[in-house]
Amino acid sequence: MEVGSLPVELWRVILAYLPLADLGRCCQVCRAWRELVLSLDNTRWRQLCLGCPECRHPNWPSQPHLEPPSWREALKQHALATRTWTQNGPEHQSSACLLLFRRRKDRRVWHVGAGLEFETLRGALGVAGPYDRLVLHPGVYEEQAEVALKVPVELVGLGTLGEVSLLMCMEQQCPTARLVNLVFMPPWFSTVVYKTSWGHVQLDNCNFEGAQLQVRGPGTCQARFCSFSKGSSVHLLGVALSLLDSCDFSGSDTASVTVEGPPVSEKNWAFKYMAALARTVSPCGVIKSGPHRGSGSEGAVKKEDWQRENGVEAAGQGTVIEDAWSDGEEEGSKDGEGTKNPSTLGYRIPYDNHGLSHLLKARPDGSFPSASCPNPPCAHPEPLTIQQELERDPEAQMFVSSTLGCIVRRCLFREGKGGVHLSNYGQARLEDNVFRCLNYGVRCIQNSIIVMRRNEVCECRASGVFLRLSAQGLIAENDIHSNGEAGLDIRKGANPIIVCNKIHSGLRSGVVVLGNGKGSLRSNHIYNNKEAGVYILFSGNPVVCGNHIFQGQAAGIAINENGRGLIAENVIKENQWGGVDIRREGDPILRNNYICQGYSDGIVVGERGRGLIEGNHVYGNKGCGVWVMSSSLPQLVGNYITHNCMYGLAVFCRKDPDNTERNWAGPEGDRRGMVEEEEQENLHEEGELFAWDSDLDSEDERHSARRSVSVALVESNCMSFNGAVGLYVKTSEPLNVFANLVNRNRGVGVAVLQSSQLTRLVTNCVLENSRGGVTVEKDCRAELRGNGIYQNDGHGVNFSGMGQMLENDVVGNSGYGIQVSGNGDVKVLHNRVQPALGCGIALLGSVKALVSDNQLFQGHPESQKSLLHLNPSNKSCVLRNNSISRHDSSCTSVPPWVLENPSPRPPASSPSGLSSSQYPSRLGISMTTRISATVENGCHSGSMFCSVL
């Protein structure tokens, strides 16, 4: 008979009446028949799968509304899994399969129930032979003493699930057993209803109500489509391998699944079959809401929606910078005809080959570097995919391939105290599960190993995933969101690998690392959390690399209370407070990150903050690019701080308000108290009676790897195209500013407004800023040495404080070259000055100054301004050995002078006069921070956006 003799639709109707065995025989007729049978996937195969009394919907319990990719494949996987318990037998004989068939043929079926062969289960077990089936008819079976299973048997409940209930405690003393379609309830004398210590038990479509399933190694367990409710749980002690597949856990009083102790070395007969099942990835039940590595913003909130939700107005796109101080530039600009005249450019001494000119030149492809490009960067790196992460991390590959311990797949944990708890070297692998509405989702402690992939952990009242006490493992491709505390909480030496997850919408931080916790966070999407995306404190020391941290309602990353860590190559954007916030002895390495488009400052270094901040791109933030407060000792080296709406870098003397010590967690309350209170609870709960101090590294150990830093350092940075001053200094502490490029800012290039200690500006290039080059206000102490100050719209240097200006090149500025005023004591030595139209050096008022050995060059030939101007009434200034060069009558448009011996400043290398202590090596520092938010009316006493957690 050929398929073609009837329409295909009619054949499908006919085949829909065949049982499973006959469908299998039809598949063997020919290829056309096989294809025809396989085409019945959504009809007959679906009916057979859903009609099987031993299983439920393939995507039960987490997503029963979703169709599996193949109903036939789901039925096949179920059939293979249900036969595991019968695989035990002698393997040295070649006819092992025949032995299995003979065993099945010899099996007897015993019926148990009122009026049947046996009225009690104990009586039926007394006569049952190996691999017999005991069919329990509807009813409640109760035993007053423990029941022992001494031979392999199959217990099957007849009817629908719930009609057969067992009130007894059973101990398995045989190699294998299978329990199907039963309800287990605890007897009066024990909450443990089933236990085995060396055999294998298979549970299909069973319910546990207020009962405990206990398996002790080398025993094994395979549970499929089971429900654990009303405080039921699974307790695995030293198991080598067990599998929980498609189970529902609800209403637990403790953890729903507890895995305790290392896997025992002894293996029972079922281990190799269980390992084969563990390596099989079923196409059914994959959590669809898990993260997929694609575009950097997939799954994130739309930017416009996020702005509207958090009250960020569109007007913020164009922040207006008010004048925060008066520097007298308006008067000076009038005196010097401050409007730039293009005709003077032909007489300007060339300076284009200064030591930092390479930062301004176009690249071979025609593009411009960040320092000279008028537009902010438009591209940033994307997170790596899980495949790329695994390829470059052998340790992560090892975790992925591991199959020891408890394997939990496609299960639902809901509405209870805890999901999965690992302790004392336990091992578990969690895949495609849902943890919802629990106190915590997963807790891993005491050197245990956890592998979590493609799980959803949400709406937990505390942290979603909690690791401590040297726990480790791999947490990858999970969706962790909407938890009451941190999405992930890492403490006390825990060192997990956390890659390619989505961690978002938390009521507190996304990831918290504290108490000497470690870990590697890579290629994650962390967004829309109410507190910091990543929060590091109390000597936490993680590696945070390649993540996208965005749309947070507080800081992107906060480092506080001796927190450390390497924070590298992350994209930190669109956060409502600081992109990175470092305070109170926080000491990280912050390297090569993109910190951009924030609604506050890019980087905040608060009181007593430290750290190496190196090679970062900080741009497009509504506040300052970098905000540094008093008593902090950061090293800012090689950063690009551009296109921020306020200052590029602001160094302020403002102290945090006293009340921030009590409320520095932000609007949610006292975070520090919460941490300590939660820690005490955990100490009592786990029985660990040691304090925080015993966990923390000593201060000597922390700093043994780096040279101490006594003065904050700003070195080799580019501060360009910012909305106000490039470098704003208002501090009572010393500051070293070396070899920076400060160009094209809308305010003054460098403004020193308050500096009772010495601010050193050495070998910087201050170029083309809108309101002048360098301003030093009254009573400030400053040293300017070896700088190039070129073509700024106001004065080159406006100096009203105390200090010295040595060996600077001040060329092409629209106002005066150098204006000295006030009543301070100033030395102006060995400078080369050419103004555009104004005076070269102007000494105003009653200033006390020594002006010696300077070279002054005339700018425009028609300028009538004196190149060296001194107030006639001033008797305290000393002028000597200054040379003045003017154009002669035959001058051409080519400038008659050049800057040589030395070439235009700044030099290409560090100044030889700086000792190693003055010019620190670029060693890593670690830091962390807690943030206090105080909104001020302006920037006199603090950043109007100064960030917080």
Disulfide bonds with the S-S distance in Angstrom:
none
